[in-house]
Amino acid sequence: MTVLNLVPPPRRGANPTHERASVLKFIVTHPARLYAVLTALLALFAHYFPGLPGALILAVVAASLGAGEAVQRTEDAKTLRAGVGE
């Protein structure tokens, strides 16, 4: 890697499709963690940019609550599947 080229060369045998699949697998496996990080970033963004319109912040918060409900249902389904497998 040189100073001008900050992007490392592709690894030998690297498969971008496999890397995307692993990211999607992480999202499906850990939706609650991802939701927590995104919600924390939302709070930081709202704090450091106080000039944002209140309606925009409320709309994003409402969408975040809806996403939280979806994450909760996903986690509940995973818990039920784990309990059945006993």
N, C-alpha and C positions, 0 to 999 in steps of 0.2 A: 504494500500500500504506500502510495506517495502522499505528500502533503496536499497536492491538488486533487487527488482522487480519494475521496473519503469513503467511497462505497467499496467494500472489499470485493474481490473477484468471486464469482460463484464457486461454491465447493464442488470438487469433482464428484459427479454422481448426484448432485443436488436436484431435487424434484420439486418445483414450485407447487404442483398439484398436491403432493404429499404434505407440504408445509401448510397449505391452506386447509387441508383436511384436519391436520393436527390442531390448528387454531379453532376450527369449528367444533372439534371434539372437546376442546377445553371449554368453549362457550356452553356446549350442551351439558358437560359434566359439572361445571361450576357456575351456574347462573346467579346464585346468591352472592358470590364473591364479586362477580362482574357488576352486578346491580349496586352493591355497596360502594365500590370504587367510583362508578359513574355518578351516584347520588352525592358522594363527598365532593367530587369535582364540580358538580352543579352548585353546591353550596359555596365552594371557594370562588367560583366564577361570579356568582351573584354578589359576593362580598367585595371582591376586588374591582368590580365594574358597577358602581352604585348608580350610574346614569341610565341603566337599562330600564325600559318601561315596565311598570308593575304588571300590566296585562300579559306581557311576554313571560315574565317570571312565573306568574300564576298558571299560565298555560303549560309551561314546561314542568312545573311541580305537579299539575294534574296528570300529565302524561307519565311522569315518574311514578305516581301512585298507581296508575293502571299497570305499568310495567312491574311494579312490586307485587301486585296481585297475581300476575302471570308467573312470576318467579316463585311465589309462595305455592301456587298450584303445582308447578313442576317439582318443587322440593317435596311436597306432600305425596305426589305420585311416586317419586323415587323411594320415599320412606315406606310407603305401602308395598311396593315391589320387594324391598329388602325384607320386610316382615313376613311376606308370603314365602320367601325363599328359605326360611328357617327350617 
